[in-house]
Amino acid sequence: MTEITAAVAEKQHALKRKSKLTRFIKQWDLQLMVIPALLLIFVFSYIPMYGVLTAFQDYSIFKGFLDSPWVGFKHFEMFFHAPEFERVMRNTIIISVLKLLFGFPAPILLALMLNEVKNMYFKRVVQTVSYLPHFLSWVIVSGFAMSILSVENGSLNILLQSVHLVKEPISFLSIPEYFWTIIVTTGVWKEIGFSSIVYLAAIAGIDPNMYEAASIDGASRFKQIFMITIPTIMPVVIIFLILAIGNLLSAGFEDLLLLGVNPVLRDVSDVLDTYVYRTGITGQRFSYATAVGLFKAVISVGLLTFANLLARRTGNSLW
């Protein structure tokens, strides 16, 4: 009996392998389309991975990778005991959490509101206007922000003075207390429209009969949002929340580098990414900067795994 069961199982396994091979051959044109993406990932993501080993060396561009001495966890210890460690970690965590709290739900709310708009012309105009900032580089966006917040002829200062809320223009980009608000607000404005596309697509896939049935039962549009729309798109929301938590230590780079260029703001604008750039590229401390970057990557993987484990309880996870 055992031999018969084993033979049946082996036959089923062989049929499965054959069906997978047959499906692969039938989809050869689709498989070919995947190859460039795989090559791109391999060349730019996997091959350079050997570079993280310089975090455990006193790397010198003159000696090269093979001849540079190995020093173990020396650079990690230097970072943990550096005077900038507490400041950099504080800024990274606070800015990342603020961006998560305000930047993550913003596109969801926009998608929910756009879904309720019946005038298609107005809806398309709003979508186009909200999408455009995503395609602008941070150089242009930071220029807009600096122009609006400028002491001389800045539109925000002109508005505040015209309604008599302030007597003298305020130098917003020179006051550390305002910086986190500016960086989070600018980031939300830039990405809210483009990020809402995924949620709008998820909402578009909801069966209209569900809304009709709820309407017949007397549910208002507000109740339909909470009873139908939000629960239906929740799997998509959870997946993106997992990814956002995994990137929690990625507080930003270009926006902080450009808007935090004033040395007065260093205490509130310096995060892990800008710190790595300043020490690694500007300061040419390659091994030290690699160690900081590797530390960030390890913590990010841990956060991603933890968030995924929590999400499994809801029945939605990345793996």
KOLFI-62339 format. One record per atom (N, C-alpha, C, O, CB): x, y, z. Coordinates in steps of 0.001 Angstrom, whole numbers, plus 500000, padded with zeros to 6 digits. Glycine has a CB too. Example, Ala and Ser with C-alpha at 12.3 -4.5 7.8 and 13.67 -1.06 7.14 Angstrom:
BEGIN
513190494310507800/512300495500507800/513200496700507800/514236496681508465/511308495527509046/512850497750507080/513670498940507140/512900500030507870/513409501138508039/514084499402505725/
END
This chain:
BEGIN
500841498786500000/500000500000500000/500870501255500000/500587502240499317/499052500011501230/501956501178500807/502872502322500892/503557502568499560/503743503714499149/503920502094501986/503935501483498883/504605501606497577/503670502226496541/504101503025495709/505094500225497087/502385501855496595/501404502400495647/501214503895495890/501149504687494949/500046501656495771/501126504270497171/500969505692497530/502169506505497063/502015507598496516/500789505851499056/503372505962497283/504597506644496867/504649506800495345/505074507833494827/505832505875497363/504211505761494646/504212505811493179/503231506858492660/503528507595491721/503863504434492596/502043506911493296/501039507911492906/501558509323493157/501392510216492325/499722507688493677/502191509512494319/502732510835494669/503819511249493697/503891512408493287/503285510833496102/504678510282493324/505755510591492384/505192510934491007/505697511824490322/506731509408492279/504140510215490610/503516510493489316/502879511878489292/502990512605488304/502466509430488995/502200512242490404/501594513568490501/502657514660490455/502465515700489825/500772513686491789/503792514411491135/504884515382491136/505456515552489731/505772516666489312/505989514947492111/505585514451489016/506099514505487639/505148515266486724/505578516049485877/506324513087487094/503835515026486907/502845515745486105/502883517246486393/502715518072485496/501440515193486376/503108517582487680/503189519003488053/504370519671487378/504266520773486841/503300519161489576/505513518964487419/506712519527486780/506507519678485283/506937520666484688/507940518643487055/505852518701484677/505596518755483238/504662519914482901/504865520614481908/504994517427482747/503619520116483746/502676521208483488/503356522564483632/503062523486482871/501476521119484440/504264522698484603/504996523954484777/505882524219483573/505950525342483074/505842523920486063/506573523156483103/507438523301481929/506625523651480699/507027524497479900/508233522017481682/505470522993480545/504591523274479402/504099524711479439/504069525392478414/503395522310479389/503705525177480646/503237526556480786/504358527549480493/504134528598479890/502681526792482196/505578527197480933/506728528079480673/506993528195479180/507264529285478676/507989527557481391/506911527044478454/507162527049477009/506077527838476274/506367528573475331/507230525605476467/504832527680476711/503733528397476076/503853529914476283/503417530700475442/502396527896476626/504437530302477388/504564531732477716/505981532246477448/506444533162478127/504191531976479191/506665531667476470/508062532020476220/508232533509475922/509233534113476308/508609531197475062/507244534104475229/507365535517474895/507282536392476158/507978537402476265/506268535919473892/506425535994477109/506327536740478366/507590536546479214/508054537474479875/505078536297479159/508138535319479184/509358535054479950/510530535881479417/511376536335480188/509704533555479905/510575536072478107/511648536882477519/511568538334477982/512589539004478139/511583536820475989/510338538813478199/510163540195478653/510689540385480075/511057541497480455/508685540591478585/510726539306480863/511196539395482251/512718539434482321/513283539981483268/510667538213483069/513387538853481319/514846538720481355/515569540066481517/516478540154482342/515326538038480087/515202541131480758/515913542418480963/515795542944482388/516750543505482927/515375543469480004/514617542763483002/514445543226484382/515329542424485336/515935542985486250/512967543115484808/515399541114485120/516253540275485968/517724540638485810/518469540679486790/516044538797485634/518138540901484573/519521541313484333/519826542646485001/520897542835485578/519793541407482834/518868543569484916/519042544879485540/519227544746487050/520110545376487632/517840545782485232/518394543928487674/518501543710489121/519819543033489468/520473543398490445/517322542861489629/520209542042488661/521445541305488937/522674542213488826/523562542182489678/521581540117487972/522709543018487767/523886543862487527/523999545000488535/525088545288489031/523838544433486122/522868545649488839/522928546842489679/522603546591491151/522817547473491983/521992547865489142/522088545397491490/521737545125492883/522557544002493502/522956544092494663/520281544784492980/522811542949492735/523498541802493314/525021541860493150/525760541585494095/522975540540492690/525482542216491957/526935542279491744/527611543273492684/528668542951493227/527236542655490299/527048544482492905/527721545433493807/527674545046495284/528260545735496119/527106546786493646/526980543948495619/526846543581497031/528188543289497707/528320543438498922/525950542373497158/529179542874496918/530481542600497535/531058543847498180/531922543766499053/531461542052496498/530565545022497735/531081546278498273/530794546474499746/531493547239500411/530513547419497513/529761545786500286/529454545953501716/530585545407502585/530680545750503763/528129545245502071/531436544566502017/532558544026502792/533555545109503188/534326544933504132/533270542943501997/533539546239502461/534453547328502836/534094547919504190/534901548636504782/534436548426501774/532882547628504697/532505548091506033/533363547429507100/533482547945508211/531023547810506302/533964546283506767/534788545546507723/536276545722507420/537111544969507922/534419544058507708/536602546726506591/537991546998506217/538328548464506478/537438549303506621/538237546645504732/539618548758506536/540086550139506402/540388550331504926/541543550295504503/541362550441507314/539336550535504153/539463550530502698/540223551750502208/540014552870502675/538088550475502044/541109551500501256/541867552576500613/541782552385499110/542014551291498595/543356552595501092/541445553470498410/541335553369496949/542695553094496310/542756552630495171/540734554661496368/543785553373497026/545135553142496480/545551551681496678/546257551115495844/546167554088497157/545107551069497797/545460549671498049/544503548715497359/544878547605496982/545476549392499541/543252549162497197/542262548303496570/541562547407497575/541894547387498760/542908547464495505/540583546666497069/539750545830497946/540546544674498552/540378544368499733/538552545280497168/541402544032497771/542106542838498237/543205543155499242/543455542356500145/542696542103497063/543863544296499109/544999544610499969/544655545484501163/545511545724502014/546052545277499171/543415545969501246/543023546793502392/542871545901503626/542309544809503532/541696547563502099/543369546360504789/543334545516506005/541920545334506557/541091546241506486/544222546126507089/541662544150507105/540375543847507727/540395544323509177/541368544094509896/540062542323507651/539321544986509603/539280545559510962/538040545122511740/537790545628512833/539321547086510889/537272544201511198/536093543708511912/535009544760512052/534627545406511076/536487543214513275/534508544933513287/533390545844513543/533858547224514011/533115547945514678/532458545241514583/535067547578513665/535644548850514114/534782550040513706/534510550908514535/537051549017513552/534346550100512450/533603551257511951/532183551311512526/531626552394512708/533545551223510422/531610550155512809/530299550135513464/530404550724514871/529559551517515287/529738548689513523/531444550331515592/531653550855516946/531918552356516918/531469553096517793/532822550129517627/532653552791515899/532916554233515759/531613555003515561/531424556078516131/533873554498514574/530722554447514750/529445555116514503/528579555155515760/527971556180516069/528691554415513373/528525554024516491/527700553969517696/528208554914518788/527432555374519625/527654552545518229/529496555196518777/530072556093519783/530325557502519244/530867558350519953/531370555511520306/529936557751517998/530143559072517403/529233560103518063/528113559771518449/529887559029515884/529687561336518200/528835562380518803/527589562678517979/526604563193518507/529630563659518982/527627562355516672/526475562626515815/525438561510515847/524343561683515312/526934562845514398/525755560357516464/524871559190516415/523471559495516944/522475559203516282/525478558050517210/523401560074518120/522098560346518730/521288561323517895/520086561134517706/522276560895520141/521940562365517393/521239563370516595/520733562783515282/519588563017514898/522158564559516316/521583562021514592/521212561446513303/520067560446513458/519120560460512672/522425560766512653/520150559584514463/519096558592514677/517788559266515089/516712558862514646/519528557574515746/517880560285515930/516662561005516353/515967561645515163/514757561496514990/517002562084517399/516730562356514345/516147563020513173/515564562004512195/514476562208511655/517203563880512465/516295560904511967/515825559879511032/514497559288511490/513558559171510703/516871558768510884/514425558919512750/513207558272513273/512036559248513284/510935558898512858/513451557727514698/512263560470513768/511160561434513878/510626561812512500/509414561806512286/511621562696514628/511520562144511560/511076562538510222/510379561373509522/509366561571508852/512270563029509379/510917560155509673/510301558986509044/508916558713509614/507982558423508866/511189557756509225/508777558805510933/507479558564511566/506469559630511148/505307559317510891/507622558539513100/506908560883511080/506015561963510645/505560561751509203/504390561960508880/506714563326510780/506486561335508339/506129561067506946/505176559878506841/504294559854505982/507391560806506113/505362558890507724/504472557731507715/503081558119508212/502077557710507629/505053556596508582/503019558906509285/501736559286509878/500911560183508960/499688560053508889/501966559988511200/501587561097508255/500866562051507410/500921561683505930/499950561887505200/501432563440507605/502047561144505490/502206560841504071/501544559550503637/501138559431502481/503646560779503737/501423558571504539/500825557292504138/499303557374503978/498790556913502959/501169556221505160/498560557939504934/497096557985504759/496620559033503767/495489558954503287/496441558243506078/497472560027503444/497038561115502561/496563560623501196/495480561028500775/498167562101502373/497308559770500470/496808559301499161/495566558421499275/494749558381498355/497897558529498438/495418557718500396/494216556901500591/492992557806500703/491953557545500097/494351556008501858/493131558881501493/492026559832501642/491703560509500319/490534560712499991/492365560886502698/492741560861499554/492517561490498247/491783560544497310/490868560956496597/493852561922497618/492185559270497309/491527558282496452/490062558099496843/489191557989495981/492261556938496527/489800558067498143/488418557916498610/487565559124498204/486407558972497815/488387557735500144/488146560315498299/487395561520497940/487169561604496431/486080561960495983/488133562772498431/488200561275495647/488044561307494192/487025560280493719/486334560499492724/489385561060493509/486933559174494421/485962558144494050/484520558619494219/483608558097493576/486190556896494882/484320559611495088/482968560125495333/482590561265494392/481438561696494363/482848560596496766/483565561754493622/483291562856492696/482561562316491468/483037561377490830/484610563576492278/481439562885491141/480634562426490002/480937563187488720/480738562671487621/479165562556490324/481419564417488866/481762565220487691/483118564747487149/484156565033487745/481802566750488044/483109564036486036/484320563429485503/485349564459485066/486551564236485208/483978562538484347/484883565592484531/485821566636484103/486592567179485300/487816567301485252/485074567782483384/485875567504486376/486516568014487583/487452566965488180/488540567294488653/485459568435488617/487027565713488155/487840564627488702/489162564484487944/490216564305488553/487062563309488654/489098564563486615/490314564440485809/491259565605486026/492476565428486052/489962564338484342/490697566802486182/491533567990486437/492266567840487769/493465568104487861/490667569286486441/491536567416488797/492140567229490119/493227566155490067/494299566328490648/491063566847491157/492955565052489376/493950563985489259/495209564469488546/496322564195488995/493359562788488515/495039565182487448/496190565683486683/497025566643487512/498252566548487532/495724566376485400/496362567567488196/497072568559489006/497813567896490162/498930568291490496/496093569609489544/497192566891490770/497828566222491909/498936565266491471/499847564996492254/496785565461492715/498884564745490235/499926563838489739/501198564580489347/502301564063489531/499409563052488547/501052565778488811/502192566483488205/503401566655489115/504523566444488655/501751567823487750/503230567031490397/504416567249491243/505340566037491350/506542566192491563/503979567646492618/504781564826491203/505616563625491297/506692563607490212/507790563098490435/504749562365491193/506381564159489046/507300564108487917/508305565267487927/509148565368487036/506518564118486619/508214566125488920/509185567197489077/510309566726489990/510063566049490989/508515568474489642/511537567083489647/512662566695490496/512633567502491790/512004568558491871/514010566901489756/513334566975492808/513379567678494086/514117569012493958/513928569902494787/514052566803495147/514945569156492944/515615570449492724/514577571523492416/514638572633492943/516653570349491563/513607571169491540/512555572125491178/511601572346492348/511228573481492647/511775571629489944/511205571249493012/510271571361494134/510877572180495268/510205573028495854/509872569968494643/512144571925495576/512796572699496638/512914574172496244/512841575055497099/514193572119496947/513097574435494940/513115575822494470/511774576502494686/511713577657495106/513489575877492996/510681575764494392/509336576286494671/509170576605496148/508690577676496518/508264575278494231/509579575651496990/509412575825498433/510217577021498940/509730577804499755/509836574552499178/511434577153498459/512272578281498890/511676579607498431/511730580605499151/513705578130498343/511102579608497219/510483580831496703/509253581208497522/509052582381497836/510100580658495227/508424580212497871/507211580482498646/507546580952500053/506873581823500603/506331579235498711/508604580362500639/508959580666502024/509998581770502151/510470582062503249/509468579430502697/510347582373501043/511386583406501043/510989584611501904/509817584976502001/511672583862499610/512003585209502518/511768586423503314/511432587591502395/510581588422502712/513007586764504186/512104587642501265/511873588710500295/510887588230499223/511209587361498414/513213589163499646/509707588799499232/508660588510498241/508167587067498271/507636586582497272/509170588824496864/508330586377499387/507768585038499525/506260585120499681/505764585908500486/508392584304500723/505520584311498918/504060584421498919/503458584142500292/502450584751500651/503467583467497902/504051583236501066/503517582930502391/503680584117503331/502759584447504077/504211581695502977/504839584759503301/505059585936504142/504151587094503726/503646587832504573/506528586370504074/503947587248502411/503049588308501920/501630588063502419/500940588996502830/503067588375500367/501193586784502380/499854586436502851/499707586700504353/498715587279504796/499549584964502542/500694586275505119/500623586451506573/500634587933506952/499967588343507902/501793585725507255/501390588723506209/501435590163506495/500146590854506058/499691591801506699/502639590810505796/499566590372504963/498350591024504467/497156590801505387/496254591637505447/498021590518503077/497142589668506112/496049589411507056/496447589794508485/495744589491509448/495639587929507004/497601590473508592/498080591029509872/498337589963510932/498114590192512121/497074592025510407/498811588788510489/499200587761511459/500641587937511917/501002587530513021/499016586370510860/501467588550511060/502854588868511426/503168590286510983/502585590804510030/503856587856510785/504096590899511693/504502592260511334/505714592247510411/505804593030509465/504813593074512594/506646591338510707/507868591241509910/507920589875509223/507403588898509763/509128591459510798/508536589793508042/508666588498507351/509429587495508203/510360587858508922/509374588677505997/509031586237508117/509663585163508887/510581584354507970/510191583960506871/508589584241509543/511794584117508438/512740583297507675/512505581825508034/513204581261508876/514231583721507971/511514581215507383/511094579868507740/512218578840507611/512332577933508435/509933579456506878/513046578987506575/514103578009506325/515368578284507137/516421577705506869/514442577989504855/515265579148508105/516388579395509017/515993579107510463/516789579313511379/516880580846508884/514761578631510667/514271578349512011/514074576845512146/513194576280511495/512943579117512304/514881576181512984/514795574713513098/513414574193513481/513036573098513063/515785574233514110/512654574953514267/511339574498514734/510351574295513590/509392573538513737/510766575494515725/510567574956512452/509643574854511322/510055573787510311/509267573421509440/509538576189510627/511295573284510423/511846572471509342/511091571163509146/510765570819508010/513298572178509611/510805570432510199/510116569148510056/508745569319509415/508335568500508592/509972568470511417/508036570379509786/506730570645509180/506873570918507688/506081570432506882/506044571834509872/507887571699507327/508116572045505922/508461570797505109/507926570599504018/509246573089505801/509347569959505635/509813568797504866/508691567766504692/508574567152503631/511028568145505563/507873567575505721/506775566605505630/505683567127504699/505165566378503870/506188566309507034/505333568405504829/504290569003503986/504690568979502513/503876568654501648/504005570448504427/505938569321502232/506430569320500852/506405567911500264/506031567724499106/507855569891500790/506806566919501066/506803565537500600/505407565016500311/505196564314499323/507466564655501614/504451565356501169/503065564929500956/502510565566499690/501867564895498883/502184565296502173/502759566866499515/502275567562498311/502851566950497044/502154566847496035/502631569049498374/504102566548497083/504757566019495889/504252564626495505/504137564323494317/506253565974496104/503952563783496480/503671562378496182/502214561957496357/501857560846495966/504515561527497043/501370562799496925/500000562380497248/499215561933496016/498502560932496072/499261563515497932/499334562653494918/498563562321493724/499005561021493083/498177560162492780/498667563429492723/500304560871492875/500819559670492214/500600558430493065/500291557362492536/502302559830491903/500757558560494388/500567557406495276/499119556962495331/498839555810495663/501049557734496676/498186557862495010/496769557510495077/496315556651493900/495214556100493929/495934558762495135/497156556529492858/496769555767491666/496457554318492019/495468553758491546/497880555820490611/497301553713492852/497111552304493220/495790552116493950/495064551156493693/498275551808494099/495480553033494859/494242552910495631/493008553169494756/491965552543494942/494260553886496819/493137554089493810/492030554325492866/491782553090492007/490636552748491714/492333555544491963/492862552425491607/492719551194490816/492051550098491640/491219549347491130/494095550711490310/492423550011492930/491801549006493805/490320549302494012/489493548391494030/492521548956495165/489993550580494167/488586550968494346/487784550686493072/486625550278493138/488480552469494725/488413550909491911/487719550668490638/487364549196490451/486454548866489691/488583551140489471/488083548310491145/487816546877491013/486705546369491914/486369545185491871/489057546112491300/486131547239492725/485035546825493619/483754546632492809/483439547433491928/484809547878494750/483034545584493110/481788545268492405/480741546349492699/480387546550493861/481257543861492823/480236547053491669/479216548098491887/477936547571492536/477206548326493177/478866548753490567/477665546267492367/476460545684492962/476481545774494486/475434545825495130/476312544227492532/477687545792495051/477803545899496508/477292547261496977/476608547359497996/479272545689496958/477631548313496221/477148549653496572/475631549749496382/474931550356497192/477860550724495717/475140549142495304/473698549183495038/472916548474496148/471878548959496599/473385548535493673/473432547322496579/472775546578497648/472782547370498953/471791547397499683/473457545222497849/473932548024499240/474032548823500463/473104550031500405/472507550418501410/475479549282500686/472989550627499207/472102551783499035/470644551392499236/469877552142499840/472289552403497645/470257550221498734/468888549732498908/468583549492500389/467463549705500853/468673548433498102/469618549040501121/469448548784502556/469461550070503377/469297550032504597/470543547852503052/469655551209502711/469592552489503405/470915553038503875/470943553998504644/468713552367504552/472036552443503425/473354552928503853/473710554216503116/473567554296501896/474440551851503606/474169555216503850/474597556472503246/475947556275502556/476598555247502740/474684557596504313/476362557261501764/477649557168501082/478796557073502084/479788556384501846/477852558374500161/478646557771503200/479675557738504240/479800556332504818/480906555837505033/479351558750505358/478660555693505067/478689554324505598/479216553344504563/479892552377504912/477291553897506055/478913553583503294/479408552697502242/480928552730502158/481568551719501871/478803553083500894/481501553915502415/482960554034502405/483567553151503491/484536552431503251/483390555504502605/482977553217504702/483534552482505837/483162550995505819/483904550170506352/483060553108507132/482037550651505221/481586549265505242/481981548474503993/482043547245504034/480097549230505403/482250549174502875/482559548474501625/483941548863501084/484809548009500901/481482548777500574/484133550172500830/485357550616500140/486617550311500942/487529549653500441/485286552111499857/486670550784502179/487884550604502985/488194549130503247/489339548723503051/487742551338504312/487215548296503687/487539546872503885/488001546167502611/488829545257502665/486335546150504437/487461546591501459/487826545924500198/489258546251499783/489968545376499286/486858546333499079/489693547492499979/491052547875499579/492065547633500694/493251547915500516/491083549342499166/491620547116501841/492522546924502975/493722546030502658/494818546334503130/491759546340504125/493582544935501881/494777544144501537/495862544966500844/497047544797501131/494385542986500643/495459545859499932/496426546720499253/497062547688500248/498270547925500207/495749547499498104/496252548240501133/496755549179502143/497784548493503040/498824549072503353/495589549741502996/497494547267503450/498405546539504348/499731546244503668/500789546377504284/497762545230504821/499685545842502394/500938545557501665/501805546807501588/503012546737501820/500637545032500236/501206547945501265/501983549182501167/502435549669502541/503474550318502658/501163550269500473/501666549361503575/502082549716504931/503292548904505357/504189549423506022/500934549503505918/503323547638504980/504491546791505280/505742547374504632/506792547480505266/504260545336504787/505615547751503359/506761548334502642/507177549660503260/508368549960503344/506422548536501156/506200550459503695/506512551749504315/507249551563505636/508178552312505941/505230552557504541/506841550568506421/507532550297507685/508945549781507420/509881550114508147/506738549274508531/509092548968506377/510429548496506019/511365549622505625/512578549515505806/510339547508504895/510810550703505086/511614551867504685/511606552972505747/511848554139505441/511096552427503362/511330552594506982/511161553591508042/512437554392508300/512365555551508709/510719552909509325/513600553790508068/514853554509508284/515285555297507045/516319555966507063/515949553532508682/514498555219505973/514768556025504780/513964557310504880/512915557454504252/514416555244503470/514469558238505676/513728559480505922/513739560392504710/512947561331504631/514309560216507120/514625560126503770/514731560986502594/516172561397502381/516999561302503288/513837562225502737/516464561853501180/517826562309500890/517816563638500142/518318564647500636/518580561253500072/517229563621498929/517272564833498104/516549565995498765/517058567116498786/516660564562496738/515347565727499312/514582566805499937/515309567390501140/515338568608501317/513213566301500358/515896566525501969/516609566987503162/517922567665502791/518340568620503444/516876565816504113/518566567171501747/519833567762501324/519627569149500750/520440570044500979/520519566872500300/518534569339499997/518302570617499329/517631571645500239/518021572812500249/517456570403498096/516625571218500999/515922572152501874/516675572388503193/516489573411503852/514517571630502164/517518571430503559/518291571581504794/519707572045504556/520600571762505354/518319570291505540/519924572767503447/521274573204503093/521828574233504074/523044574369504208/521280573781501694/520943574960504761/521374575955505738/522045575253506919/521433574378507533/520171576815506220/523301575617507256/523998574964508384/523254575090509705/523440574271510605/525381575551508543/522416576108509825/521644576292511064/520678575122511277/520322574804512411/520860577630511021/520257574482510175/519282573397510249/519921572022510412/519209571018510443/518426573404509016/521243571955510517/521933570665510580/521426569796511729/521316568579511585/523431570883510725/521122570407512849/520687569642514018/519345568956513816/519049567982514509/520608570545515217/518522569436512883/517200568838512664/517059568209511271/516062567540510999/516118569893512858/518032568413510398/517913567906509020/518863566760508715/518716566103507684/518161569021508042/519823566506509576/520819565469509305/520247564093509641/519963563805510803/522113565728510114/520078563242508624/519569561881508813/520611560896508294/521679561300507834/518198561680508082/520301559609508368/521281558586507984/521772558755506550/522971558655506289/520680557204508153/520847559013505614/521242559119504208/522142560318503954/523142560200503246/520013559211503326/521801561471504522/522643562654504334/523965562504505079/524995563012504636/521909563918504810/523933561809506203/525150561564506978/526113560664506210/527321560901506193/524805560932508335/525561559619505568/526388558728504746/526996559494503577/528172559319503257/525554557536504224/526193560344502941/526698561152501823/527824562083502277/528854562202501614/525556561975501198/527607562739503419/528594563719503877/529900563061504318/530985563568504030/528021564535505023/529791561929505017/531008561272505490/531679560429504402/532905560341504339/530687560398506687/530857559811503546/531417558921502539/531925559625501302/533054559391500871/530406557929502142/531095560495500720/531480561176499477/532322562414499765/533414562577499221/530233561569498672/531802563275500622/532524564514500918/533752564261501774/534831564785501499/531608565503501617/533579563437502835/534687563168503742/535589562037503307/536644561831503907/534163562871505081/535202561286502270/535982560166501716/536311559106502765/537368558478502716/537274560686501101/535388558912503719/535532557828504708/534644556674504219/533551556443504737/535121558307506193/535144555968503217/534325555003502505/533885553833503389/532720553436503364/535081554482501310/534806553292504158/534466552152505014/533473552544506098/532544551797506405/535725551572505651/533675553711506667/532779554190507726/531365554408507173/530384553995507791/533323555506508346/531268555051506018/529959555307505406/529276554005505006/528059553879505135/530108556219504181/530050553034504519/529483551737504164/528935551031505402/527886550389505343/530540550860503474/529644551151506516/529174550544507767/527858551159508215/526964550445508671/530225550703508870/527729552468508092/526477553144508468/525348552691507544/524239552419508003/526642554695508405/525629552612506250/524621552158505300/524210550715505542/523033550379505415/525133552310503891/525171549851505893/524861548452506172/524036548328507449/523131547496507526/526153547629506290/524342549144508443/523554549173509677/522097549527509371/521170548905509891/524153550187510681/521919550524508529/520561550931508141/519846549804507393/518660549566507623/520609552201507263/520549549117506507/519938548038505721/519503546879506609/518427546314506411/520915547535504655/520328546525507582/519995545412508478/518762545742509315/517874544905509478/521188545084509399/518711546966509846/517540547382510632/516295547404509756/515216547015510205/517770548774511265/516430547856508506/515285547911507595/514742546512507297/513528546315507246/515681548609506288/515636545544507099/515202544156506871/514465543622508098/513456542929507971/516417543249506539/514978543950509286/514318543529510519/512925544132510660/511980543440511037/515163543911511717/512801545421510356/511488546079510424/510513545489509409/509336545288509710/511635547587510185/511015545212508200/510172544619507163/509669543241507584/508495542918507401/510944544515505843/510567542432508149/510179541095508603/509166541165509737/508189540416509754/511409540310509053/509403542071510685/508487542234511823/507104542689511356/506085542170511813/509061543247512833/507076543664510442/505797544156509917/505066543057509155/503843542952509236/506021545373509002/505807542241508418/505187541154507664/504599540096508598/503535539544508318/506209540512506722/505287539815509706/504778538845510679/503477539336511310/502544538559511517/505827538579511772/503424540638511615/502195541203512170/501054541163511147/499901540900511488/502439542648512634/501409541433509880/500377541458508833/499800540084508553/498675539978508066/500946542031507554/500545539032508849/500050537675508616/498793537395509428/497952536591509026/501129536652508958/498669538056510566/497490537845511413/496212538347510739/495112537906511071/497676538549512760/496369539265509797/495202539774509070/494933538958507803/493926539163507125/495406541252508706/495845538030507495/495690537211506298/496302537833505067/496116537321503963/494251536947506048/497040538942505229/497695539625504103/499161539845504454/499476540433505489/496989540990503772/500042539378503602/501475539555503847/502237539443502544/501706538986501531/501996538518504862/503499539872502585/504331539800501383/504801538383501117/504954537975499966/505531540725501511/505030537635502189/505446536247502027/504951535420503208/505197534215503265/506984536145501899/
END
